[in-house]
């Protein structure tokens, strides 16, 4: 029992004095206890990411123009949605501007291309509309019902505060899936 206590005491002393050479830090030594303390006191809700250790490279700058990012995403939608066979042809809401408590009809049309000799019209899709508030939080998820020739729709009973809302479209087949972020903007008054 005494030997086990001695071993545990030795491990505790070694752990409390832990230092290591950092080859990427210019040959200096890094204090692991300081890094651990910084990690434990890090606030993930803060705006600035914490840097751990010494001589850390600066975090890459975030884009400052959200509208420019949405435009770039829209222009490159086919490449960024991860799909080679599913593309969003059109999306609309009738009406596009509603009051809380009213209903709007969301309609999306998809185009599908061949997949290993399959006729594009034979590809079965399932689709969803994810409605997000201006902060990006999901407020509703709707299953879109297929009606005819790659058209899908669902009614949204608006039960949210006034503001701007974005609709992301998710579509999937047996072969693959696609995501179309910020495909439609809705105004709730």
Beta strands, then each sheet from edge to edge (+ up, - down):
strand 1: 19-21
strand 2: 29-31
strand 3: 86-94
strand 4: 97-98
strand 5: 103-112
strand 6: 126-132
strand 7: 138-146
strand 8: 151-157
strand 9: 163-172
strand 10: 177-188
sheet 1: 1+ 2-
sheet 2: 3+ 5- 8+ 7- 6+ 9- 10+ 4+
end
